Amino acid sequence: MENKYLESKAVKKKRALTGVWLVILGILLFAFIIIKFAINNGMNIGSRGLPSEKDAYGVAKEFLKDDSRGENVSFPDDGFSFGKHGDSVYVVRATYEQSLDDGNKKSENFTVTMKYRGGPADDKSAWDLLNIVK
C-alpha cells in the first residue's frame, strides 16, 4: 500500500515539474516576442505604418528614372513638395536635371502620383504608379 502511494506521488511530482517547465518556456517565448516587437517598432524594421515623405520621394525618383529610359537624370537637393490624397495616394512634386548631349543640363519639374499598397515603404514593388507628369 505504501509503495503505491509513493509511486503515485512520484508520478504526480514528475507531471508537475513538466508543467512548470512548460509554463516557464511559455513565459520566455512571450517575453521574446514582446522584446522583438519593441526593438522592431523603434527601428522601423518591418513596420506596417504609412510611408514617410522621404520614402515617397525616393520611390518617386525611381519611377521617374524608369520612365526616362537611358537618359541621364539627376535630382538636385533643393527639396520637394509632398501631398497625400485619399486612401494611400501620394503626390510628389520636385525638379530633376537631365544631361543633354552637348554637355548642358536642362532642369524640369515633375509630378508623380502613386498609391501605396503596403509592405516596406522604401520598396518600389509596394507602390502602384498612377501618373507621371514631366
N, CA, C and O atoms as CSV, one atom per row, in Angstrom:
chain,resi,resn,atom,element,x,y,z
A,1,MET,N,N,0.814,-1.194,0.000
A,1,MET,CA,C,0.000,0.000,0.000
A,1,MET,C,C,0.857,1.256,0.000
A,1,MET,O,O,0.569,2.221,-0.709
A,2,GLU,N,N,1.917,1.230,0.809
A,2,GLU,CA,C,2.775,2.397,0.909
A,2,GLU,C,C,3.541,2.615,-0.399
A,2,GLU,O,O,3.807,3.756,-0.776
A,3,ASN,N,N,3.900,1.516,-1.098
A,3,ASN,CA,C,4.611,1.633,-2.368
A,3,ASN,C,C,3.743,2.306,-3.432
A,3,ASN,O,O,4.232,3.126,-4.210
A,4,LYS,N,N,2.451,1.955,-3.465
A,4,LYS,CA,C,1.551,2.589,-4.432
A,4,LYS,C,C,1.434,4.085,-4.161
A,4,LYS,O,O,1.391,4.893,-5.088
A,5,TYR,N,N,1.384,4.441,-2.891
A,5,TYR,CA,C,1.301,5.854,-2.525
A,5,TYR,C,C,2.556,6.592,-2.978
A,5,TYR,O,O,2.460,7.684,-3.538
A,6,LEU,N,N,3.739,6.007,-2.740
A,6,LEU,CA,C,4.999,6.639,-3.133
A,6,LEU,C,C,5.129,6.710,-4.653
A,6,LEU,O,O,5.639,7.691,-5.195
A,7,GLU,N,N,4.661,5.656,-5.340
A,7,GLU,CA,C,4.729,5.665,-6.800
A,7,GLU,C,C,3.818,6.735,-7.384
A,7,GLU,O,O,4.218,7.436,-8.313
A,8,SER,N,N,2.604,6.878,-6.863
A,8,SER,CA,C,1.688,7.897,-7.383
A,8,SER,C,C,2.204,9.296,-7.062
A,8,SER,O,O,2.030,10.231,-7.842
A,9,LYS,N,N,2.841,9.421,-5.902
A,9,LYS,CA,C,3.418,10.715,-5.540
A,9,LYS,C,C,4.562,11.076,-6.496
A,9,LYS,O,O,4.687,12.237,-6.886
A,10,ALA,N,N,5.382,10.121,-6.874
A,10,ALA,CA,C,6.490,10.348,-7.803
A,10,ALA,C,C,5.960,10.715,-9.190
A,10,ALA,O,O,6.514,11.592,-9.852
A,11,VAL,N,N,4.895,10.050,-9.631
A,11,VAL,CA,C,4.304,10.350,-10.937
A,11,VAL,C,C,3.725,11.760,-10.933
A,11,VAL,O,O,3.903,12.505,-11.897
A,12,LYS,N,N,3.034,12.132,-9.859
A,12,LYS,CA,C,2.458,13.475,-9.763
A,12,LYS,C,C,3.555,14.535,-9.744
A,12,LYS,O,O,3.402,15.602,-10.338
A,13,LYS,N,N,4.661,14.241,-9.061
A,13,LYS,CA,C,5.772,15.187,-9.000
A,13,LYS,C,C,6.377,15.385,-10.394
A,13,LYS,O,O,6.710,16.508,-10.774
A,14,LYS,N,N,6.516,14.304,-11.144
A,14,LYS,CA,C,7.088,14.372,-12.484
A,14,LYS,C,C,6.179,15.192,-13.408
A,14,LYS,O,O,6.659,16.018,-14.185
A,15,ARG,N,N,4.871,14.959,-13.318
A,15,ARG,CA,C,3.918,15.724,-14.126
A,15,ARG,C,C,3.947,17.205,-13.753
A,15,ARG,O,O,3.890,18.070,-14.627
A,16,ALA,N,N,4.035,17.491,-12.468
A,16,ALA,CA,C,4.067,18.880,-12.014
A,16,ALA,C,C,5.321,19.587,-12.525
A,16,ALA,O,O,5.246,20.738,-12.955
A,17,LEU,N,N,6.465,18.917,-12.483
A,17,LEU,CA,C,7.704,19.518,-12.990
A,17,LEU,C,C,7.621,19.771,-14.495
A,17,LEU,O,O,8.099,20.796,-14.983
A,18,THR,N,N,7.021,18.847,-15.220
A,18,THR,CA,C,6.837,19.043,-16.656
A,18,THR,C,C,5.955,20.266,-16.913
A,18,THR,O,O,6.246,21.067,-17.802
A,19,GLY,N,N,4.895,20.409,-16.148
A,19,GLY,CA,C,4.011,21.567,-16.279
A,19,GLY,C,C,4.733,22.871,-15.959
A,19,GLY,O,O,4.538,23.875,-16.643
A,20,VAL,N,N,5.559,22.857,-14.930
A,20,VAL,CA,C,6.310,24.058,-14.561
A,20,VAL,C,C,7.263,24.446,-15.686
A,20,VAL,O,O,7.369,25.624,-16.027
A,21,TRP,N,N,7.960,23.463,-16.269
A,21,TRP,CA,C,8.871,23.755,-17.366
A,21,TRP,C,C,8.119,24.311,-18.586
A,21,TRP,O,O,8.620,25.205,-19.267
A,22,LEU,N,N,6.934,23.790,-18.856
A,22,LEU,CA,C,6.144,24.304,-19.975
A,22,LEU,C,C,5.701,25.749,-19.732
A,22,LEU,O,O,5.710,26.567,-20.652
A,23,VAL,N,N,5.314,26.058,-18.497
A,23,VAL,CA,C,4.923,27.434,-18.161
A,23,VAL,C,C,6.119,28.369,-18.310
A,23,VAL,O,O,5.983,29.462,-18.859
A,24,ILE,N,N,7.285,27.951,-17.829
A,24,ILE,CA,C,8.494,28.783,-17.947
A,24,ILE,C,C,8.846,28.998,-19.419
A,24,ILE,O,O,9.198,30.109,-19.816
A,25,LEU,N,N,8.753,27.953,-20.219
A,25,LEU,CA,C,9.022,28.074,-21.648
A,25,LEU,C,C,8.040,29.045,-22.308
A,25,LEU,O,O,8.434,29.852,-23.150
A,26,GLY,N,N,6.779,28.969,-21.930
A,26,GLY,CA,C,5.770,29.883,-22.469
A,26,GLY,C,C,6.063,31.331,-22.094
A,26,GLY,O,O,5.912,32.229,-22.923
A,27,ILE,N,N,6.476,31.561,-20.861
A,27,ILE,CA,C,6.809,32.919,-20.411
A,27,ILE,C,C,8.008,33.461,-21.192
A,27,ILE,O,O,8.007,34.616,-21.619
A,28,LEU,N,N,9.025,32.623,-21.373
A,28,LEU,CA,C,10.200,33.058,-22.126
A,28,LEU,C,C,9.854,33.374,-23.580
A,28,LEU,O,O,10.344,34.357,-24.136
A,29,LEU,N,N,9.016,32.548,-24.194
A,29,LEU,CA,C,8.586,32.792,-25.563
A,29,LEU,C,C,7.804,34.100,-25.668
A,29,LEU,O,O,8.019,34.886,-26.591
A,30,PHE,N,N,6.908,34.327,-24.728
A,30,PHE,CA,C,6.131,35.560,-24.703
A,30,PHE,C,C,7.051,36.771,-24.543
A,30,PHE,O,O,6.883,37.769,-25.245
A,31,ALA,N,N,8.021,36.694,-23.630
A,31,ALA,CA,C,8.962,37.798,-23.409
A,31,ALA,C,C,9.784,38.057,-24.669
A,31,ALA,O,O,10.021,39.212,-25.023
A,32,PHE,N,N,10.218,36.998,-25.347
A,32,PHE,CA,C,10.988,37.150,-26.581
A,32,PHE,C,C,10.166,37.882,-27.644
A,32,PHE,O,O,10.680,38.775,-28.317
A,33,ILE,N,N,8.907,37.515,-27.796
A,33,ILE,CA,C,8.046,38.158,-28.791
A,33,ILE,C,C,7.837,39.628,-28.451
A,33,ILE,O,O,7.894,40.476,-29.342
A,34,ILE,N,N,7.598,39.945,-27.193
A,34,ILE,CA,C,7.396,41.338,-26.778
A,34,ILE,C,C,8.655,42.159,-27.031
A,34,ILE,O,O,8.572,43.281,-27.531
A,35,ILE,N,N,9.808,41.617,-26.694
A,35,ILE,CA,C,11.066,42.334,-26.911
A,35,ILE,C,C,11.322,42.532,-28.409
A,35,ILE,O,O,11.788,43.593,-28.825
A,36,LYS,N,N,11.023,41.523,-29.207
A,36,LYS,CA,C,11.210,41.622,-30.655
A,36,LYS,C,C,10.345,42.737,-31.245
A,36,LYS,O,O,10.821,43.509,-32.078
A,37,PHE,N,N,9.088,42.831,-30.825
A,37,PHE,CA,C,8.216,43.901,-31.295
A,37,PHE,C,C,8.721,45.259,-30.842
A,37,PHE,O,O,8.676,46.219,-31.611
A,38,ALA,N,N,9.199,45.358,-29.617
A,38,ALA,CA,C,9.699,46.627,-29.103
A,38,ALA,C,C,10.917,47.093,-29.891
A,38,ALA,O,O,11.033,48.277,-30.206
A,39,ILE,N,N,11.819,46.182,-30.210
A,39,ILE,CA,C,13.016,46.545,-30.961
A,39,ILE,C,C,12.648,46.938,-32.397
A,39,ILE,O,O,13.136,47.949,-32.904
A,40,ASN,N,N,11.809,46.164,-33.039
A,40,ASN,CA,C,11.425,46.457,-34.418
A,40,ASN,C,C,10.649,47.752,-34.528
A,40,ASN,O,O,10.835,48.496,-35.491
A,41,ASN,N,N,9.795,48.041,-33.580
A,41,ASN,CA,C,8.996,49.249,-33.623
A,41,ASN,C,C,9.871,50.486,-33.528
A,41,ASN,O,O,9.603,51.481,-34.201
A,42,GLY,N,N,10.901,50.445,-32.714
A,42,GLY,CA,C,11.776,51.591,-32.553
A,42,GLY,C,C,12.681,51.824,-33.742
A,42,GLY,O,O,13.065,52.966,-33.997
A,43,MET,N,N,13.038,50.778,-34.484
A,43,MET,CA,C,13.979,50.910,-35.589
A,43,MET,C,C,13.283,50.974,-36.941
A,43,MET,O,O,13.951,51.093,-37.968
A,44,ASN,N,N,11.965,50.898,-36.963
A,44,ASN,CA,C,11.184,50.955,-38.196
A,44,ASN,C,C,11.528,49.795,-39.133
A,44,ASN,O,O,11.479,49.957,-40.352
A,45,ILE,N,N,11.871,48.643,-38.588
A,45,ILE,CA,C,12.148,47.462,-39.388
A,45,ILE,C,C,10.869,46.643,-39.448
A,45,ILE,O,O,10.310,46.267,-38.418
A,46,GLY,N,N,10.419,46.374,-40.644
A,46,GLY,CA,C,9.204,45.590,-40.787
A,46,GLY,C,C,7.968,46.349,-40.360
A,46,GLY,O,O,6.936,45.757,-40.044
A,47,SER,N,N,8.078,47.626,-40.354
A,47,SER,CA,C,6.963,48.451,-39.904
A,47,SER,C,C,5.809,48.383,-40.896
A,47,SER,O,O,6.019,48.339,-42.108
A,48,ARG,N,N,4.617,48.375,-40.380
A,48,ARG,CA,C,3.424,48.360,-41.227
A,48,ARG,C,C,2.751,49.726,-41.243
A,48,ARG,O,O,1.611,49.846,-41.692
A,49,GLY,N,N,3.435,50.751,-40.763
A,49,GLY,CA,C,2.867,52.096,-40.753
A,49,GLY,C,C,2.885,52.708,-42.143
A,49,GLY,O,O,3.348,52.093,-43.103
A,50,LEU,N,N,2.375,53.924,-42.235
A,50,LEU,CA,C,2.343,54.624,-43.509
A,50,LEU,C,C,3.730,55.156,-43.843
A,50,LEU,O,O,4.524,55.430,-42.943
A,51,PRO,N,N,4.023,55.303,-45.125
A,51,PRO,CA,C,5.350,55.773,-45.525
A,51,PRO,C,C,5.568,57.239,-45.174
A,51,PRO,O,O,4.622,58.022,-45.090
A,52,SER,N,N,6.825,57.589,-44.971
A,52,SER,CA,C,7.179,58.973,-44.688
A,52,SER,C,C,7.329,59.733,-46.007
A,52,SER,O,O,7.273,59.147,-47.088
A,53,GLU,N,N,7.520,61.044,-45.894
A,53,GLU,CA,C,7.711,61.867,-47.087
A,53,GLU,C,C,8.958,61.430,-47.849
A,53,GLU,O,O,8.950,61.373,-49.079
A,54,LYS,N,N,10.026,61.124,-47.120
A,54,LYS,CA,C,11.278,60.722,-47.763
A,54,LYS,C,C,11.128,59.388,-48.490
A,54,LYS,O,O,11.694,59.200,-49.567
A,55,ASP,N,N,10.371,58.466,-47.909
A,55,ASP,CA,C,10.126,57.189,-48.585
A,55,ASP,C,C,9.398,57.411,-49.904
A,55,ASP,O,O,9.775,56.846,-50.930
A,56,ALA,N,N,8.352,58.237,-49.875
A,56,ALA,CA,C,7.576,58.505,-51.084
A,56,ALA,C,C,8.438,59.211,-52.136
A,56,ALA,O,O,8.334,58.899,-53.322
A,57,TYR,N,N,9.284,60.153,-51.718
A,57,TYR,CA,C,10.161,60.867,-52.654
A,57,TYR,C,C,11.169,59.904,-53.292
A,57,TYR,O,O,11.426,59.973,-54.494
A,58,GLY,N,N,11.734,59.012,-52.480
A,58,GLY,CA,C,12.686,58.036,-53.015
A,58,GLY,C,C,12.066,57.131,-54.057
A,58,GLY,O,O,12.683,56.856,-55.086
A,59,VAL,N,N,10.858,56.667,-53.804
A,59,VAL,CA,C,10.174,55.799,-54.769
A,59,VAL,C,C,9.772,56.594,-56.009
A,59,VAL,O,O,9.833,56.074,-57.123
A,60,ALA,N,N,9.362,57.854,-55.825
A,60,ALA,CA,C,9.006,58.695,-56.977
A,60,ALA,C,C,10.214,58.898,-57.883
A,60,ALA,O,O,10.074,58.893,-59.106
A,61,LYS,N,N,11.405,59.076,-57.299
A,61,LYS,CA,C,12.622,59.207,-58.107
A,61,LYS,C,C,12.885,57.933,-58.900
A,61,LYS,O,O,13.291,58.000,-60.060
A,62,GLU,N,N,12.659,56.774,-58.288
A,62,GLU,CA,C,12.851,55.509,-59.004
A,62,GLU,C,C,11.885,55.387,-60.188
A,62,GLU,O,O,12.275,54.962,-61.276
A,63,PHE,N,N,10.610,55.767,-59.960
A,63,PHE,CA,C,9.637,55.712,-61.055
A,63,PHE,C,C,10.043,56.658,-62.188
A,63,PHE,O,O,9.908,56.305,-63.360
A,64,LEU,N,N,10.538,57.852,-61.854
A,64,LEU,CA,C,10.937,58.803,-62.886
A,64,LEU,C,C,12.154,58.290,-63.652
A,64,LEU,O,O,12.224,58.442,-64.872
A,65,LYS,N,N,13.110,57.686,-62.950
A,65,LYS,CA,C,14.282,57.126,-63.638
A,65,LYS,C,C,13.861,56.021,-64.608
A,65,LYS,O,O,14.385,55.934,-65.719
A,66,ASP,N,N,12.917,55.180,-64.188
A,66,ASP,CA,C,12.429,54.112,-65.072
A,66,ASP,C,C,11.707,54.692,-66.290
A,66,ASP,O,O,11.802,54.150,-67.391
A,67,ASP,N,N,10.986,55.797,-66.085
A,67,ASP,CA,C,10.234,56.424,-67.170
A,67,ASP,C,C,11.160,57.138,-68.155
A,67,ASP,O,O,10.816,57.292,-69.326
A,68,SER,N,N,12.328,57.573,-67.690
A,68,SER,CA,C,13.278,58.318,-68.528
A,68,SER,C,C,14.332,57.386,-69.097
A,68,SER,O,O,15.523,57.685,-69.006
A,69,ARG,N,N,13.942,56.302,-69.663
A,69,ARG,CA,C,14.829,55.243,-70.151
A,69,ARG,C,C,16.094,55.777,-70.809
A,69,ARG,O,O,16.025,56.502,-71.801
A,70,GLY,N,N,17.240,55.421,-70.258
A,70,GLY,CA,C,18.514,55.733,-70.877
A,70,GLY,C,C,18.975,57.172,-70.742
A,70,GLY,O,O,20.124,57.471,-71.067
A,71,GLU,N,N,18.134,58.061,-70.282
A,71,GLU,CA,C,18.534,59.456,-70.140
A,71,GLU,C,C,19.272,59.627,-68.823
A,71,GLU,O,O,18.969,58.959,-67.835
A,72,ASN,N,N,20.245,60.530,-68.821
A,72,ASN,CA,C,20.972,60.822,-67.587
A,72,ASN,C,C,20.156,61.794,-66.751
A,72,ASN,O,O,20.089,62.985,-67.053
A,73,VAL,N,N,19.547,61.281,-65.714
A,73,VAL,CA,C,18.678,62.086,-64.858
A,73,VAL,C,C,19.284,62.146,-63.471
A,73,VAL,O,O,19.687,61.129,-62.907
A,74,SER,N,N,19.344,63.369,-62.923
A,74,SER,CA,C,19.807,63.546,-61.544
A,74,SER,C,C,18.812,64.433,-60.804
A,74,SER,O,O,18.009,65.139,-61.414
A,75,PHE,N,N,18.883,64.381,-59.494
A,75,PHE,CA,C,17.930,65.105,-58.662
A,75,PHE,C,C,18.684,66.062,-57.747
A,75,PHE,O,O,19.397,65.623,-56.845
A,76,PRO,N,N,18.531,67.380,-57.975
A,76,PRO,CA,C,19.205,68.338,-57.102
A,76,PRO,C,C,18.585,68.302,-55.700
A,76,PRO,O,O,17.428,67.921,-55.525
A,77,ASP,N,N,19.363,68.698,-54.735
A,77,ASP,CA,C,18.900,68.652,-53.343
A,77,ASP,C,C,18.216,69.942,-52.920
A,77,ASP,O,O,18.461,70.443,-51.822
A,78,ASP,N,N,17.364,70.483,-53.778
A,78,ASP,CA,C,16.676,71.725,-53.418
A,78,ASP,C,C,15.272,71.478,-52.873
A,78,ASP,O,O,14.472,72.408,-52.777
A,79,GLY,N,N,14.971,70.236,-52.518
A,79,GLY,CA,C,13.708,69.934,-51.864
A,79,GLY,C,C,12.642,69.421,-52.804
A,79,GLY,O,O,12.833,69.313,-54.016
A,80,PHE,N,N,11.527,69.114,-52.206
A,80,PHE,CA,C,10.384,68.582,-52.939
A,80,PHE,C,C,9.134,68.916,-52.138
A,80,PHE,O,O,9.202,69.236,-50.951
A,81,SER,N,N,7.996,68.835,-52.809
A,81,SER,CA,C,6.728,69.006,-52.087
A,81,SER,C,C,6.001,67.671,-52.097
A,81,SER,O,O,6.160,66.855,-53.005
A,82,PHE,N,N,5.213,67.479,-51.077
A,82,PHE,CA,C,4.609,66.182,-50.827
A,82,PHE,C,C,3.163,66.398,-50.419
A,82,PHE,O,O,2.864,67.292,-49.627
A,83,GLY,N,N,2.272,65.590,-50.951
A,83,GLY,CA,C,0.867,65.669,-50.566
A,83,GLY,C,C,0.249,64.292,-50.548
A,83,GLY,O,O,0.693,63.375,-51.240
A,84,LYS,N,N,-0.789,64.168,-49.739
A,84,LYS,CA,C,-1.494,62.895,-49.645
A,84,LYS,C,C,-2.957,63.144,-50.003
A,84,LYS,O,O,-3.615,64.021,-49.442
A,85,HIS,N,N,-3.440,62.355,-50.944
A,85,HIS,CA,C,-4.827,62.486,-51.386
A,85,HIS,C,C,-5.540,61.168,-51.162
A,85,HIS,O,O,-5.127,60.139,-51.697
A,86,GLY,N,N,-6.583,61.186,-50.394
A,86,GLY,CA,C,-7.390,59.991,-50.214
A,86,GLY,C,C,-6.661,58.877,-49.491
A,86,GLY,O,O,-5.768,59.110,-48.676
A,87,ASP,N,N,-7.063,57.670,-49.812
A,87,ASP,CA,C,-6.557,56.487,-49.138
A,87,ASP,C,C,-5.240,56.032,-49.752
A,87,ASP,O,O,-5.240,55.376,-50.794
A,88,SER,N,N,-4.134,56.364,-49.131
A,88,SER,CA,C,-2.789,55.923,-49.522
A,88,SER,C,C,-2.372,56.380,-50.911
A,88,SER,O,O,-1.570,55.708,-51.559
A,89,VAL,N,N,-2.894,57.502,-51.385
A,89,VAL,CA,C,-2.471,58.075,-52.665
A,89,VAL,C,C,-1.581,59.272,-52.356
A,89,VAL,O,O,-1.990,60.208,-51.670
A,90,TYR,N,N,-0.354,59.225,-52.875
A,90,TYR,CA,C,0.638,60.245,-52.590
A,90,TYR,C,C,1.024,60.965,-53.865
A,90,TYR,O,O,1.123,60.356,-54.930
A,91,VAL,N,N,1.245,62.290,-53.748
A,91,VAL,CA,C,1.687,63.103,-54.868
A,91,VAL,C,C,2.999,63.765,-54.463
A,91,VAL,O,O,3.077,64.430,-53.430
A,92,VAL,N,N,4.024,63.576,-55.284
A,92,VAL,CA,C,5.341,64.161,-55.030
A,92,VAL,C,C,5.677,65.079,-56.191
A,92,VAL,O,O,5.606,64.677,-57.353
A,93,ARG,N,N,6.050,66.337,-55.866
A,93,ARG,CA,C,6.475,67.308,-56.884
A,93,ARG,C,C,7.901,67.733,-56.567
A,93,ARG,O,O,8.239,68.024,-55.420
A,94,ALA,N,N,8.728,67.762,-57.603
A,94,ALA,CA,C,10.120,68.169,-57.423
A,94,ALA,C,C,10.701,68.521,-58.785
A,94,ALA,O,O,9.984,68.585,-59.784
A,95,THR,N,N,12.003,68.745,-58.809
A,95,THR,CA,C,12.690,69.027,-60.063
A,95,THR,C,C,13.724,67.944,-60.323
A,95,THR,O,O,14.204,67.278,-59.405
A,96,TYR,N,N,14.051,67.787,-61.601
A,96,TYR,CA,C,15.129,66.883,-61.977
A,96,TYR,C,C,15.965,67.560,-63.042
A,96,TYR,O,O,15.486,68.445,-63.751
A,97,GLU,N,N,17.214,67.144,-63.152
A,97,GLU,CA,C,18.111,67.677,-64.166
A,97,GLU,C,C,18.442,66.574,-65.155
A,97,GLU,O,O,18.731,65.436,-64.785
A,98,GLN,N,N,18.389,66.946,-66.408
A,98,GLN,CA,C,18.679,65.988,-67.473
A,98,GLN,C,C,19.930,66.461,-68.201
A,98,GLN,O,O,19.993,67.611,-68.638
A,99,SER,N,N,20.924,65.592,-68.337
A,99,SER,CA,C,22.148,65.922,-69.062
A,99,SER,C,C,21.897,65.767,-70.557
A,99,SER,O,O,21.474,64.710,-71.024
A,100,LEU,N,N,22.160,66.825,-71.288
A,100,LEU,CA,C,21.959,66.816,-72.733
A,100,LEU,C,C,23.242,66.377,-73.437
A,100,LEU,O,O,24.307,66.317,-72.822
A,101,ASP,N,N,23.134,66.074,-74.715
A,101,ASP,CA,C,24.283,65.597,-75.499
A,101,ASP,C,C,25.398,66.641,-75.594
A,101,ASP,O,O,26.576,66.289,-75.658
A,102,ASP,N,N,25.025,67.931,-75.604
A,102,ASP,CA,C,26.049,68.975,-75.742
A,102,ASP,C,C,26.719,69.324,-74.407
A,102,ASP,O,O,27.518,70.259,-74.356
A,103,GLY,N,N,26.414,68.601,-73.336
A,103,GLY,CA,C,27.049,68.824,-72.039
A,103,GLY,C,C,26.260,69.738,-71.115
A,103,GLY,O,O,26.583,69.847,-69.932
A,104,ASN,N,N,25.247,70.387,-71.628
A,104,ASN,CA,C,24.417,71.251,-70.783
A,104,ASN,C,C,23.423,70.421,-69.987
A,104,ASN,O,O,23.154,69.259,-70.294
A,105,LYS,N,N,22.889,71.057,-68.959
A,105,LYS,CA,C,21.856,70.394,-68.155
A,105,LYS,C,C,20.555,71.161,-68.273
A,105,LYS,O,O,20.525,72.391,-68.237
A,106,LYS,N,N,19.498,70.412,-68.413
A,106,LYS,CA,C,18.165,71.003,-68.509
A,106,LYS,C,C,17.407,70.622,-67.242
A,106,LYS,O,O,17.323,69.446,-66.890
A,107,SER,N,N,16.860,71.619,-66.564
A,107,SER,CA,C,16.132,71.383,-65.318
A,107,SER,C,C,14.625,71.469,-65.590
A,107,SER,O,O,14.150,72.426,-66.202
A,108,GLU,N,N,13.899,70.477,-65.137
A,108,GLU,CA,C,12.450,70.452,-65.336
A,108,GLU,C,C,11.754,69.974,-64.068
A,108,GLU,O,O,12.354,69.325,-63.211
A,109,ASN,N,N,10.489,70.308,-63.977
A,109,ASN,CA,C,9.660,69.868,-62.846
A,109,ASN,C,C,8.978,68.558,-63.202
A,109,ASN,O,O,8.742,68.254,-64.372
A,110,PHE,N,N,8.670,67.798,-62.175
A,110,PHE,CA,C,7.893,66.581,-62.389
A,110,PHE,C,C,6.920,66.387,-61.242
A,110,PHE,O,O,7.133,66.874,-60.132
A,111,THR,N,N,5.862,65.675,-61.527
A,111,THR,CA,C,4.860,65.298,-60.526
A,111,THR,C,C,4.593,63.812,-60.688
A,111,THR,O,O,4.285,63.341,-61.784
A,112,VAL,N,N,4.712,63.080,-59.595
A,112,VAL,CA,C,4.453,61.649,-59.609
A,112,VAL,C,C,3.306,61.372,-58.648
A,112,VAL,O,O,3.346,61.778,-57.486
A,113,THR,N,N,2.292,60.684,-59.135
A,113,THR,CA,C,1.167,60.270,-58.298
A,113,THR,C,C,1.242,58.751,-58.151
A,113,THR,O,O,1.291,58.017,-59.139
A,114,MET,N,N,1.252,58.295,-56.889
A,114,MET,CA,C,1.426,56.866,-56.603
A,114,MET,C,C,0.444,56.430,-55.525
A,114,MET,O,O,-0.049,57.239,-54.738
A,115,LYS,N,N,0.177,55.138,-55.512
A,115,LYS,CA,C,-0.668,54.553,-54.470
A,115,LYS,C,C,0.151,53.520,-53.710
A,115,LYS,O,O,0.771,52.634,-54.298
A,116,TYR,N,N,0.137,53.658,-52.389
A,116,TYR,CA,C,0.867,52.740,-51.520
A,116,TYR,C,C,-0.015,51.538,-51.226
A,116,TYR,O,O,-1.144,51.689,-50.760
A,117,ARG,N,N,0.511,50.320,-51.504
A,117,ARG,CA,C,-0.263,49.094,-51.305
A,117,ARG,C,C,0.037,48.401,-49.989
A,117,ARG,O,O,-0.724,47.532,-49.563
A,118,GLY,N,N,1.127,48.767,-49.341
A,118,GLY,CA,C,1.524,48.108,-48.102
A,118,GLY,C,C,2.826,47.369,-48.296
A,118,GLY,O,O,3.204,47.035,-49.419
A,119,GLY,N,N,3.507,47.116,-47.203
A,119,GLY,CA,C,4.810,46.475,-47.259
A,119,GLY,C,C,5.895,47.472,-46.917
A,119,GLY,O,O,5.613,48.530,-46.355
A,120,PRO,N,N,7.129,47.146,-47.250
A,120,PRO,CA,C,8.231,48.072,-46.964
A,120,PRO,C,C,8.043,49.378,-47.747
A,120,PRO,O,O,7.923,49.360,-48.972
A,121,ALA,N,N,8.018,50.491,-47.043
A,121,ALA,CA,C,7.689,51.776,-47.664
A,121,ALA,C,C,8.734,52.235,-48.666
A,121,ALA,O,O,8.413,52.999,-49.576
A,122,ASP,N,N,9.973,51.790,-48.524
A,122,ASP,CA,C,11.018,52.234,-49.447
A,122,ASP,C,C,11.221,51.272,-50.618
A,122,ASP,O,O,12.157,51.438,-51.399
A,123,ASP,N,N,10.361,50.280,-50.743
A,123,ASP,CA,C,10.444,49.299,-51.824
A,123,ASP,C,C,9.458,49.676,-52.924
A,123,ASP,O,O,8.264,49.836,-52.670
A,124,LYS,N,N,9.962,49.816,-54.140
A,124,LYS,CA,C,9.117,50.241,-55.256
A,124,LYS,C,C,7.984,49.261,-55.540
A,124,LYS,O,O,6.931,49.663,-56.034
A,125,SER,N,N,8.185,47.987,-55.237
A,125,SER,CA,C,7.142,46.994,-55.515
A,125,SER,C,C,5.943,47.130,-54.578
A,125,SER,O,O,4.911,46.497,-54.801
A,126,ALA,N,N,6.070,47.948,-53.535
A,126,ALA,CA,C,4.957,48.174,-52.614
A,126,ALA,C,C,4.068,49.327,-53.077
A,126,ALA,O,O,3.120,49.702,-52.386
A,127,TRP,N,N,4.376,49.885,-54.243
A,127,TRP,CA,C,3.651,51.054,-54.758
A,127,TRP,C,C,3.101,50.762,-56.151
A,127,TRP,O,O,3.647,49.945,-56.894
A,128,ASP,N,N,2.008,51.447,-56.489
A,128,ASP,CA,C,1.469,51.451,-57.846
A,128,ASP,C,C,1.636,52.851,-58.407
A,128,ASP,O,O,1.258,53.828,-57.761
A,129,LEU,N,N,2.200,52.959,-59.607
A,129,LEU,CA,C,2.333,54.248,-60.270
A,129,LEU,C,C,1.000,54.601,-60.925
A,129,LEU,O,O,0.479,53.839,-61.740
A,130,LEU,N,N,0.461,55.750,-60.566
A,130,LEU,CA,C,-0.796,56.198,-61.155
A,130,LEU,C,C,-0.581,57.176,-62.302
A,130,LEU,O,O,-1.279,57.125,-63.314
A,131,ASN,N,N,0.423,58.094,-62.128
A,131,ASN,CA,C,0.630,59.110,-63.160
A,131,ASN,C,C,1.996,59.760,-62.982
A,131,ASN,O,O,2.460,59.955,-61.858
A,132,ILE,N,N,2.633,60.093,-64.096
A,132,ILE,CA,C,3.857,60.904,-64.083
A,132,ILE,C,C,3.631,62.053,-65.060
A,132,ILE,O,O,3.246,61.844,-66.210
A,133,VAL,N,N,3.879,63.268,-64.581
A,133,VAL,CA,C,3.775,64.451,-65.433
A,133,VAL,C,C,5.152,65.126,-65.409
A,133,VAL,O,O,5.667,65.486,-64.351
A,134,LYS,N,N,5.727,65.285,-66.596
A,134,LYS,CA,C,7.040,65.955,-66.690
A,134,LYS,C,C,6.854,67.350,-67.212
A,134,LYS,O,O,7.828,68.086,-67.367
